[in-house]
Amino acid sequence: MKKSFRNWAFWGGTAFLAGAAAFGFLQRSTAAETLTSDEHVQKAHLTTAHGWSNDLQTIVWNDEGQYYDIYFLHSADGATQPFGPQGQDWYHTTTADFVHYSEQNSALPSSGGDSKDGWLSAWTGTVIRNDGSVKGAPIEAKVAYFTGIRKSDQQQNIYAAYSSDNGRTFSHVLNEGKAVADINDSETVGGRHPDFRDPNVFYWNNKMLMYIAEGSDIGVYQSNDGLKWEKADKQGESKVVSATFFQGHSWQDNAPVECPVLKTLTMPNGQSRQVLFFGAKDASKGETTGTYYIVGHLDANGLFVPETDARRLDQGSDYYGANFSGSDSIDSSNTSILTLGWVGNWNYFTNGVHSDQEASSPYAQRLGSYSSARQITLQNDLTIAQSLVLPDTVLSHTGTYSNVTKNNPQSEDKKPWVDRQDTNGDVYGLYDIPNQSAVQYYKLDFTNTKGNYSGRIYIDIWQGADYVHFNYDPANGMYNVKQYAAELNNGINGQGAADYYHNGLLGNGNGYLADSQLKEQQNISLQVVTDINSVEFIFPNGQTYTVARFSPSSRQDFKIFTEDPTDGNQVTIETADIG
């Protein structure tokens, strides 16, 4: 039976974890080494149909089909060698609801172009619609600008190709199959370093601009025909330097910047700003690789000028290689855009993932999943808020538990229990119904009958021995996420990947600490989305946290606990299957 979730399925909210339990039903896989095995396949999120996948490309609305075209990087050599001899290509799929996706196809080949100066691996880029500016492409044709590893010297360069089938494939290579922006050109980086990738191309002021990730800078280039590119700032270096795009952070030991994307967003007050999204990390602040954003405007040459510090778009450890919908013209503002992120982290995803908790099965070769879609808006205070895109047509209501308290918990025996001790004393059980579907949506409405919510909130999610533990303190807004995955043990590099995942940047199994900026509230509505290989938490102020997980189990234990020093805490829980 379907229940309408329209009043709450688009909220911002987050959930969290902490506890212990285990299932004993996980079976050892014998087929995990194949490129199409299904041990690590999401049920309600996009997963590669074959081999390895990572970065997303532009999310493009298709008027003709009334769906979104989605592109992502794919490697036919599998998860243990994503940069293997077959190179990477672009895979393509479509979706109307970001839960159900069409059959995947290769949209851009891993090798193509000129026999000498073409590419032998295709990396991240942009899809735009030709407004007549791109020489050699039909008007209104979709054009892909992408990083290509040049055949002759294996250097990163920028290539372009257009589609004659409305974005399904990009088979018509421009510029005679040679790079349109060359790493060795004096107008670019002049061969001074190896990073020249992830082009973001858009229209601005009656010309085309391109932002390129160049190690510690973002290069900015302009063109009138889409084929010949030159510095946007002819009097300077034409770079958005790290002190600009990473303002408020230290760039020391944090290179490279990746996947820059620029969009214009309009705030509720009617004013518009440019928002620069990019991939980076800040180990000095305990932040592993992730997606960041900074808000500002463009100068007279099209170079980004910040008006805020850089902030984390998603505070979790596994939201990277993200991309966005929205206009391909910076002159056109969006009231909102959509985003998807790769649920992954290079520190442990390519070092061998088993499909059993004994960590003895062959390493998985099919690996690569993506987040829930999120709607992004720019607030009047120049911060980004996110809300889940989960239409009520994909949610099937499975339960409502109202006014759950420490004295009236929801568990198999309905008896009150104290689970542990923490800083404010006893930690009480609120919800513990084992062996649930791992593909779930949870809406958790916490409240205190006497004032602001007092004491910490804990959520523990278990898949066998694997866990994600969330510990949130509503008094100061801080929260801690810990995780463990037995499938990462005995990796290609020994325990290196498993330890990085388990320890986080706090070390000793303590994971990560983040600030939700949500504190001193009487009512707190958190959302949690779980799938086979991911957990996403959404706070009501639009903060999010995404973490990968690695058990192939389709079942989980989901537990909620709280401290309760004022005897006034309670929660109402709504659950739904996704699909």
Secondary structure, 3 states (H helix, E strand, C coil): CCCCCCCCCCCCCCCCCCCCCCCCCCCCCCCCCCCCCCCCCCCCCCECCCCEEEEECCCEEECCCCEEEEEEEEECCCCCCCCCCCCEEEEEEEECCCCCCCCCEEEECCCECCCCCCEEEEEEEEEEECCCCCCCCCCCCEEEEEEEEECCCCCEEEEEEECCCCCCCCCEECHHHCCCECCCCCCCCCCCCCCCEEEEEEEECCEEEEEEEEECEEEEEEECCCCCCEECCCCCCCEEEHHHHCCCCCCCCCCCEEEEEEEEEECCCCCEEEEEEEEEEEHHHCEEEEEEEEEEEECCCCCEEECCCCEECCCCCCCEEEEECCCCECCCCECCEEEEEECCCCCCCCCCCCCCCCCCCCCCCCECEECCCEEEEECCCCCEEEEECCCHHHEEEEEEEEEEECCECEECCCCCCEEEEECCEEEEEEEEEEEEECCEEEEEEEEECCCCCCCCEEEEEEECCEEEEEEECCCCCEEEEEEECHHHCCECCECHHHHHHHHECCCCCCEEEEECCCCCCCEEEEEEEEECCEEEEECCCCCEEEEECCCCCCEEEEEEEECCCCCCEEEEEEEEEEC
